């Protein structure tokens, strides 16, 4: 049983590699299972997968001429800028 668990467990480095590989090609069955189990236990890698997917979609839309998804950000308010400066100075 422990051999099976060891073969299914991934490091975060390997999981992020598989996340990126998945966007380019189909994963093998074992890779799919490893990634599935890892992202069920690791919130950081699950967030990475979602963010990677969003970036892929945005770049695809942009390259297809649908750049409206990439709207510019609003400038930060002075209050927010001051909070950021205070946090930096506290460190």
C-alpha positions as CSV (number, residue, x, y, z in Angstrom):
1,X,0.0,0.0,0.0
2,X,2.8,2.4,0.8
3,X,4.4,1.8,-2.6
4,X,1.1,2.8,-4.3
5,X,0.9,6.0,-2.1
6,X,4.5,6.9,-2.9
7,X,3.9,6.5,-6.6
8,X,0.9,8.8,-6.4
9,X,2.5,11.5,-4.2
10,X,4.2,14.4,-6.0
11,X,6.3,17.3,-5.0
12,X,4.9,20.8,-5.8
13,X,7.6,21.2,-8.3
14,X,6.5,18.1,-10.2
15,X,2.8,19.1,-9.9
16,X,3.4,22.5,-11.4
17,X,5.4,20.8,-14.2
18,X,2.4,18.6,-14.9
19,X,0.0,21.5,-14.8
20,X,2.0,23.2,-17.5
21,X,2.4,20.0,-19.5
22,X,-1.4,19.5,-19.3
23,X,-1.9,22.8,-21.2
24,X,0.3,21.6,-24.0
25,X,-0.5,17.9,-24.3
26,X,-2.5,15.0,-22.8
27,X,-1.2,13.6,-19.6
28,X,-0.6,9.9,-19.1
29,X,-3.1,8.1,-16.8
30,X,-0.6,7.9,-13.9
31,X,0.2,11.7,-14.3
32,X,-3.5,12.5,-14.2
33,X,-4.0,10.6,-11.1
34,X,-0.9,12.0,-9.4
35,X,-2.0,15.6,-10.2
36,X,-5.6,14.9,-9.2
37,X,-4.5,13.7,-5.7
38,X,-1.9,16.3,-5.2
39,X,-4.2,19.2,-6.0
40,X,-6.8,17.8,-3.6
41,X,-4.3,18.1,-0.8
42,X,-2.3,21.2,-1.9
43,X,-4.2,24.5,-2.1
44,X,-1.2,26.3,-3.5
45,X,-0.9,24.0,-6.5
46,X,-4.7,24.1,-7.0
47,X,-4.6,27.9,-7.1
48,X,-1.6,27.7,-9.5
49,X,-3.6,25.4,-11.8
50,X,-6.5,27.9,-11.9
51,X,-4.3,30.9,-12.4
52,X,-2.3,29.1,-15.2
53,X,-5.6,28.2,-16.9
54,X,-6.8,31.9,-16.7
55,X,-3.5,33.1,-18.1
56,X,-3.6,30.6,-21.0
57,X,-7.2,31.8,-21.8
58,X,-6.2,35.4,-21.6
59,X,-3.2,35.0,-23.9
60,X,-5.3,32.9,-26.3
61,X,-8.0,35.5,-26.5
62,X,-5.4,38.3,-26.9
63,X,-3.6,36.5,-29.7
64,X,-7.0,35.9,-31.5
65,X,-7.7,39.6,-31.4
66,X,-10.1,39.6,-28.4
67,X,-8.0,41.9,-26.2
68,X,-11.0,43.3,-24.3
69,X,-10.3,40.7,-21.7
70,X,-7.0,42.4,-20.9
71,X,-8.5,45.7,-19.7
72,X,-6.0,48.1,-17.9
73,X,-6.1,48.2,-14.1
74,X,-7.4,51.2,-12.2
75,X,-4.7,53.2,-10.5
76,X,-4.2,52.6,-6.8
77,X,-5.7,55.2,-4.5
78,X,-3.4,57.2,-2.3
79,X,-4.7,55.4,0.8
80,X,-3.8,52.0,-0.7
81,X,-0.3,53.3,-1.7
82,X,0.3,54.6,1.8
83,X,-0.7,51.2,3.3
84,X,1.7,49.5,1.0
85,X,4.5,51.8,1.9
86,X,3.8,51.3,5.7
87,X,3.9,47.5,5.3
88,X,7.2,47.7,3.4
89,X,8.7,50.0,6.0
90,X,7.6,47.6,8.8
91,X,9.6,44.7,7.4
